[in-house]
Amino acid sequence: MDSTGDISIISNEDYQFYKRSKIINLISASCSEDDLFLKSKKIYDDNKIKFIYDHVLKVTHEKQQILLRNGLILNYDYLLIASGGSPIMLPWKGVDLEGVNTLYRLDDAKKVVKQVFNAKRVVVIGGGSIAMKALSNFKKIGLDISIIEKAWIFRYYSFIIQNS
Ligand SMILES: Cc1cc2nc3c(=O)[nH]c(=O)nc-3n(C[C@H](O)[C@H](O)[C@H](O)COP(=O)(O)OP(=O)(O)OC[C@H]3O[C@@H](n4cnc5c(N)ncnc54)[C@H](O)[C@@H]3O)c2cc1C
């Protein structure tokens, strides 16, 4: 690929690149939504980077084409699949109810911010690094927080951290 090629970035999130690891700080307003994005969009213009907000349904590698949910077909010379990760949604009844969330995308964080506004107590399932970052943000806004982790040895703090 040379420096004159066009680059299209397709994302099924409605945003340009943002600092995903910082979304959790929206909870305690330690950062604003604006702080998550690049200060200057110049890098996109300078490199002829175009954002397409859609979901990729299919890649037909024989034809070097991708199909978007809106029906559009795009041709490519080079394709990088950087589709990332997603939280494991646990197979329980009720996980889709209001007040139950995963926290990976900016839209998840915005939902959590709204939902904890009137909350007193938060339970976090999983004691990994996101839980630890959540802990400090929930504490900052005065919430009682319990973290539940199935592993005997916590990679981070303890079996169950309970501050109430
Ligand atoms: C709160 C939080 C804190 C974190 N802190 C740290 C940290 O301190 N250190 C660290 O190393 N990591 C951290 N992480 C993890 C880190 O953010 C991820 O590992 C990283 O974002 C992965 O980058 P990626 O580019 O591979 O994928 P992602 O950031 O997941 O981006 C992939 C994108 O592809 C999109 N996509 C997927 N499928 C399709 C499709 N079919 N069509 C169109 N778009 C699609 C997704 O919606 C997403 O926007 C944190 C994550 C979170 C949520």
The ligand as a MOL file (V3000), in Angstrom:
LIG
                    3D

  0  0  0     0  0            999 V3000
M  V30 BEGIN CTAB
M  V30 COUNTS 53 58 0 0 0
M  V30 BEGIN ATOM
M  V30 1 C -13.1850 0.6110 29.9690 0
M  V30 2 C -12.0460 -0.0490 29.2480 0
M  V30 3 C -10.7480 0.1030 29.7020 0
M  V30 4 C -9.7030 -0.5220 29.0400 0
M  V30 5 N -8.4410 -0.3250 29.5000 0
M  V30 6 C -7.3980 -0.8970 28.8520 0
M  V30 7 C -6.0610 -0.7000 29.2880 0
M  V30 8 O -5.7900 0.0110 30.2730 0
M  V30 9 N -5.0590 -1.3020 28.6060 0
M  V30 10 C -5.3070 -2.0820 27.5140 0
M  V30 11 O -4.3780 -2.5990 26.9060 0
M  V30 12 N -6.5750 -2.2840 27.0680 0
M  V30 13 C -7.6040 -1.7110 27.7080 0
M  V30 14 N -8.8830 -1.9400 27.2700 0
M  V30 15 C -9.0890 -2.8270 26.1310 0
M  V30 16 C -8.8320 -2.0770 24.8470 0
M  V30 17 O -9.6630 -0.9330 24.7610 0
M  V30 18 C -9.1220 -3.0280 23.6990 0
M  V30 19 O -8.2660 -4.1300 23.8220 0
M  V30 20 C -8.8750 -2.3200 22.3970 0
M  V30 21 O -9.8230 -1.2930 22.2260 0
M  V30 22 C -8.9680 -3.3040 21.2460 0
M  V30 23 O -8.7070 -2.5460 20.1000 0
M  V30 24 P -9.0980 -3.0610 18.6810 0
M  V30 25 O -8.7640 -1.9970 17.7120 0
M  V30 26 O -8.5460 -4.4180 18.5030 0
M  V30 27 O -10.6870 -3.2710 18.7230 0
M  V30 28 P -11.8690 -2.3900 19.2270 0
M  V30 29 O -11.4180 -1.2100 20.0090 0
M  V30 30 O -12.8300 -3.3540 19.8710 0
M  V30 31 O -12.4950 -1.8370 17.8700 0
M  V30 32 C -13.1280 -2.7000 16.9490 0
M  V30 33 C -14.2280 -1.9140 16.2570 0
M  V30 34 O -14.7470 -2.7100 15.1930 0
M  V30 35 C -16.1520 -2.5840 15.1870 0
M  V30 36 N -16.7450 -3.7440 14.5010 0
M  V30 37 C -16.7570 -5.0400 14.9230 0
M  V30 38 N -17.3980 -5.8160 14.0140 0
M  V30 39 C -17.7720 -4.9850 13.0180 0
M  V30 40 C -18.5050 -5.1890 11.7930 0
M  V30 41 N -18.9210 -6.4000 11.3990 0
M  V30 42 N -18.7570 -4.1130 11.0220 0
M  V30 43 C -18.3070 -2.8760 11.3680 0
M  V30 44 N -17.6420 -2.6280 12.5180 0
M  V30 45 C -17.3770 -3.6680 13.3180 0
M  V30 46 C -16.5160 -2.5300 16.6640 0
M  V30 47 O -17.7990 -1.9910 16.8780 0
M  V30 48 C -15.4080 -1.5950 17.1700 0
M  V30 49 O -15.7580 -0.2380 16.9910 0
M  V30 50 C -9.9510 -1.3290 27.8980 0
M  V30 51 C -11.2670 -1.4740 27.4320 0
M  V30 52 C -12.2980 -0.8530 28.0810 0
M  V30 53 C -13.7100 -1.0070 27.5650 0
M  V30 END ATOM
M  V30 BEGIN BOND
M  V30 1 1 1 2
M  V30 2 1 2 3
M  V30 3 2 2 52
M  V30 4 2 3 4
M  V30 5 1 4 5
M  V30 6 1 4 50
M  V30 7 2 5 6
M  V30 8 1 6 7
M  V30 9 1 6 13
M  V30 10 2 7 8
M  V30 11 1 7 9
M  V30 12 1 9 10
M  V30 13 2 10 11
M  V30 14 1 10 12
M  V30 15 2 12 13
M  V30 16 1 13 14
M  V30 17 1 14 15
M  V30 18 1 14 50
M  V30 19 1 15 16
M  V30 20 1 16 17
M  V30 21 1 16 18
M  V30 22 1 18 19
M  V30 23 1 18 20
M  V30 24 1 20 21
M  V30 25 1 20 22
M  V30 26 1 22 23
M  V30 27 1 23 24
M  V30 28 2 24 25
M  V30 29 1 24 26
M  V30 30 1 24 27
M  V30 31 1 27 28
M  V30 32 2 28 29
M  V30 33 1 28 30
M  V30 34 1 28 31
M  V30 35 1 31 32
M  V30 36 1 32 33
M  V30 37 1 33 34
M  V30 38 1 33 48
M  V30 39 1 34 35
M  V30 40 1 35 36
M  V30 41 1 35 46
M  V30 42 1 36 37
M  V30 43 1 36 45
M  V30 44 2 37 38
M  V30 45 1 38 39
M  V30 46 1 39 40
M  V30 47 2 39 45
M  V30 48 1 40 41
M  V30 49 2 40 42
M  V30 50 1 42 43
M  V30 51 2 43 44
M  V30 52 1 44 45
M  V30 53 1 46 47
M  V30 54 1 46 48
M  V30 55 1 48 49
M  V30 56 2 50 51
M  V30 57 1 51 52
M  V30 58 1 52 53
M  V30 END BOND
M  V30 END CTAB
M  END
